Amino acid sequence: MWPLLAALVASLAALIGSAALLLLGERAERASVWILAFAIGTLCGAATLHLLPEALETQPAEDVMMLFLGGILLFIVLERLIRWRHTHQHDEAIAQVLLWGDALHNFIDGIVVGVAFSASRELGIVAALAVFAHEIPQEIGDFGVLLGTGMSRRRALVLNYLSAFPVVPGAVAAYLWSSALQGVASALLPIAAGGFLYIALADLVPSLHHRRGRWAAVAQIALIVLGAGTIWLMRAAVRVE
């Protein structure tokens, strides 16, 4: 039940992000920058402090790092395919491309969560937290784009959640499949780590540069450290137990 519950909670990020934009408007968009900084820390922390060390316990370091590099390259290819489709669509199809791309992204996130839970409950919770943290600011932006296409609030809210829901079947399927194939599951951990690190550095970090100024930079760095520190504390707490 843990993978299912964690994935369901992660999917709620779409509703939280949409509701925040409806209730707070521009303030939610401004706040999303700070949430992004925390999300960057959680993603980097989950990749380097949990997923990679777990993989290194059962596999040679060279194999792990090759799979880690493969994960980064895989996510580069996936994102390029999604962006290529986006640039070849008419304006009225932007919403569809956004929703299908988001659904694919969330399904992959679900696979990461399921694989992590197959290794340990603690690792799964860390992965789910990282997914939840980076989904909220993303869903705020996605919901704003859907409204900008002229879509009604109700329809945008429903479709935005439906595009987030694939995280649930992705997590459940990956967990059930990896339970039967433990060797494959452990090999997927460094690939997932590469995906998390790529999302953090390639997709999220550039968004921070929109908020300029010395104090903004200090606050962003502090939130990144806080996000990574949260992941580190979770691992430390489990070790103490």
C-alpha positions as CSV (number, residue, x, y, z in Angstrom):
1,M,0.0,0.0,0.0
2,W,2.9,2.4,0.6
3,P,3.7,3.0,-3.1
4,L,0.0,3.6,-3.9
5,L,-0.5,6.0,-1.0
6,A,2.8,7.9,-1.7
7,A,1.9,8.2,-5.4
8,L,-1.6,9.4,-4.6
9,V,-0.2,12.1,-2.3
10,A,2.3,13.1,-5.0
11,S,-0.6,13.4,-7.6
12,L,-2.3,15.9,-5.2
13,A,0.4,18.4,-6.1
14,A,-1.6,19.2,-9.2
15,L,-4.7,20.2,-7.2
16,I,-2.6,22.1,-4.7
17,G,-0.8,24.1,-7.4
18,S,-4.0,24.8,-9.3
19,A,-5.9,25.9,-6.1
20,A,-3.0,28.1,-5.1
21,L,-3.1,29.9,-8.4
22,L,-6.9,30.3,-8.2
23,L,-6.8,31.7,-4.7
24,L,-3.6,33.7,-4.7
25,G,-3.1,34.6,-8.3
26,E,0.2,36.4,-8.9
27,R,1.3,35.8,-5.3
28,A,1.3,32.0,-6.0
29,E,3.4,32.5,-9.1
30,R,5.9,34.5,-7.0
31,A,5.9,31.9,-4.3
32,S,6.5,29.1,-6.8
33,V,10.1,30.5,-7.3
34,W,10.9,29.8,-3.7
35,I,9.2,26.4,-3.8
36,L,11.3,25.6,-6.9
37,A,14.5,26.3,-4.9
38,F,13.5,23.9,-2.2
39,A,12.5,21.3,-4.8
40,I,15.9,21.6,-6.4
41,G,17.5,20.7,-3.1
42,T,15.2,17.7,-2.6
43,L,15.8,16.3,-6.1
44,C,19.6,16.7,-5.8
45,G,19.6,15.3,-2.3
46,A,17.4,12.3,-3.3
47,A,19.7,11.5,-6.2
48,T,23.1,11.9,-4.5
49,L,22.3,11.0,-0.9
50,H,19.8,8.1,-1.4
51,L,19.4,6.7,-4.9
52,L,23.1,6.5,-5.8
53,P,24.3,5.2,-2.4
54,E,21.6,2.5,-2.5
55,A,22.7,1.4,-5.9
56,L,26.4,1.4,-5.0
57,E,25.6,-1.1,-2.2
58,T,24.7,-3.8,-4.6
59,Q,26.5,-2.9,-7.9
60,P,30.0,-2.0,-9.0
61,A,30.7,1.7,-9.0
62,E,31.6,1.8,-12.7
63,D,28.2,0.2,-13.6
64,V,26.3,2.5,-11.4
65,M,27.9,5.6,-12.9
66,M,27.3,4.4,-16.4
67,L,23.6,3.9,-15.6
68,F,23.6,7.3,-13.9
69,L,24.9,8.9,-17.1
70,G,22.4,6.9,-19.1
71,G,19.6,8.3,-17.0
72,I,20.7,11.9,-17.7
73,L,20.9,11.2,-21.4
74,L,17.5,9.4,-21.4
75,F,15.8,12.5,-19.8
76,I,17.5,14.8,-22.3
77,V,16.1,12.7,-25.2
78,L,12.6,12.6,-23.6
79,E,12.6,16.3,-23.1
80,R,13.8,17.1,-26.6
81,L,11.1,14.9,-28.1
82,I,8.4,16.7,-26.0
83,R,9.8,20.1,-27.0
84,W,10.0,19.1,-30.6
85,R,6.3,18.2,-30.6
86,H,5.5,21.5,-28.9
87,T,7.2,23.6,-31.6
88,H,5.4,21.8,-34.4
89,Q,1.9,22.4,-33.0
90,H,-0.5,25.2,-33.7
91,D,-1.3,27.5,-30.9
92,E,-4.7,25.9,-30.2
93,A,-3.0,22.6,-29.6
94,I,-0.6,23.9,-26.9
95,A,-2.8,22.7,-24.1
96,Q,-3.0,19.2,-25.5
97,V,0.8,19.0,-25.9
98,L,1.3,20.4,-22.4
99,L,-1.1,17.9,-20.9
100,W,0.3,14.8,-22.7
101,G,3.9,15.9,-22.0
102,D,3.1,16.4,-18.3
103,A,1.3,13.0,-18.2
104,L,4.4,11.3,-19.6
105,H,6.6,13.1,-17.1
106,N,4.4,12.1,-14.2
107,F,4.3,8.5,-15.3
108,I,8.1,8.4,-15.3
109,D,8.1,10.0,-11.8
110,G,5.8,7.3,-10.7
111,I,8.2,4.6,-12.0
112,V,11.0,6.3,-10.0
113,V,8.8,6.2,-6.8
114,G,7.8,2.5,-7.4
115,V,11.4,1.4,-8.0
116,A,12.5,3.3,-4.9
117,F,9.9,1.6,-2.7
118,S,11.0,-1.8,-4.1
119,A,14.4,-1.1,-2.5
120,S,13.1,0.2,0.8
121,R,10.2,2.1,2.3
122,E,12.6,4.9,3.4
123,L,13.9,5.3,-0.1
124,G,10.4,5.4,-1.6
125,I,9.3,8.1,0.8
126,V,12.3,10.2,-0.1
127,A,11.6,9.8,-3.8
128,A,7.9,10.6,-3.3
129,L,8.9,13.8,-1.3
130,A,11.2,14.9,-4.1
131,V,8.5,14.3,-6.7
132,F,5.9,16.2,-4.7
133,A,8.2,19.1,-4.0
134,H,9.0,19.8,-7.7
135,E,5.5,19.1,-8.9
136,I,3.8,21.9,-7.0
137,P,5.6,24.8,-8.8
138,Q,5.4,23.0,-12.1
139,E,1.6,22.5,-11.7
140,I,1.2,26.2,-10.8
141,G,2.8,27.1,-14.2
142,D,0.9,24.5,-16.1
143,F,-2.4,25.5,-14.8
144,G,-1.6,29.1,-15.7
145,V,-0.8,28.1,-19.2
146,L,-4.1,26.2,-19.5
147,L,-6.1,29.2,-18.3
148,G,-4.1,31.3,-20.8
149,T,-5.4,29.2,-23.7
150,G,-9.0,30.2,-22.8
151,M,-9.9,27.0,-21.1
152,S,-12.5,27.3,-18.3
153,R,-11.2,27.0,-14.7
154,R,-13.2,23.8,-14.0
155,R,-11.9,22.0,-17.1
156,A,-8.4,23.2,-16.6
157,L,-8.5,21.9,-13.0
158,V,-9.8,18.5,-14.0
159,L,-7.4,18.1,-16.9
160,N,-4.4,19.3,-14.9
161,Y,-5.1,16.6,-12.3
162,L,-5.7,13.9,-14.8
163,S,-2.3,14.7,-16.4
164,A,-0.7,14.3,-12.9
165,F,-2.5,11.0,-12.1
166,P,-0.2,8.8,-14.2
167,V,2.2,9.0,-11.3
168,V,-0.1,6.4,-9.5
169,P,-0.2,3.6,-12.2
170,G,3.5,4.3,-12.9
171,A,4.4,3.7,-9.2
172,V,2.2,0.7,-8.7
173,A,3.4,-1.0,-12.0
174,A,7.0,-0.3,-11.3
175,Y,6.7,-1.6,-7.7
176,L,5.0,-4.9,-8.8
177,W,7.3,-5.4,-11.7
178,S,10.5,-4.7,-9.7
179,S,9.4,-7.1,-7.0
180,A,9.7,-9.9,-9.4
181,L,12.9,-8.6,-11.0
182,Q,15.0,-7.2,-8.2
183,G,18.2,-7.1,-10.3
184,V,16.5,-4.9,-12.8
185,A,15.0,-2.7,-10.1
186,S,18.4,-2.0,-8.6
187,A,19.8,-1.1,-12.0
188,L,17.0,1.5,-12.4
189,L,17.9,3.4,-9.2
190,P,21.0,5.2,-10.8
191,I,18.9,5.9,-13.9
192,A,16.3,7.5,-11.7
193,A,19.0,9.4,-9.9
194,G,20.2,10.8,-13.3
195,G,16.7,11.8,-14.1
196,F,16.2,13.6,-10.8
197,L,19.5,15.5,-11.2
198,Y,18.7,16.4,-14.8
199,I,15.3,17.8,-13.8
200,A,16.8,19.8,-11.0
201,L,19.7,21.3,-12.9
202,A,18.4,21.6,-16.5
203,D,14.7,22.4,-15.9
204,L,14.4,24.0,-12.5
205,V,17.6,26.0,-11.9
206,P,17.2,28.3,-15.0
207,S,13.8,29.4,-13.6
208,L,15.5,30.8,-10.5
209,H,17.4,33.3,-12.6
210,H,14.2,35.2,-13.2
211,R,14.4,36.5,-9.7
212,R,17.4,38.7,-9.5
213,G,19.2,40.5,-6.7
214,R,21.6,39.7,-3.9
215,W,19.0,38.8,-1.3
216,A,17.0,36.7,-3.7
217,A,20.1,34.7,-4.5
218,V,20.9,34.2,-0.8
219,A,17.3,33.0,-0.1
220,Q,17.3,30.6,-3.1
221,I,20.6,29.0,-2.0
222,A,19.4,28.7,1.5
223,L,16.2,27.0,0.3
224,I,18.2,24.6,-1.9
225,V,20.4,23.7,1.1
226,L,17.3,23.3,3.2
227,G,15.8,20.9,0.6
228,A,18.9,18.8,0.5
229,G,19.3,19.0,4.3
230,T,15.7,17.6,4.7
231,I,16.6,14.6,2.6
232,W,19.9,14.1,4.5
233,L,18.0,14.3,7.9
234,M,15.6,11.6,6.7
235,R,18.4,9.3,5.9
236,A,20.2,10.1,9.1
237,A,17.0,9.4,11.1
238,V,16.6,6.0,9.5
239,R,20.2,5.1,10.3
240,V,19.7,6.0,14.0
241,E,16.7,3.7,14.1
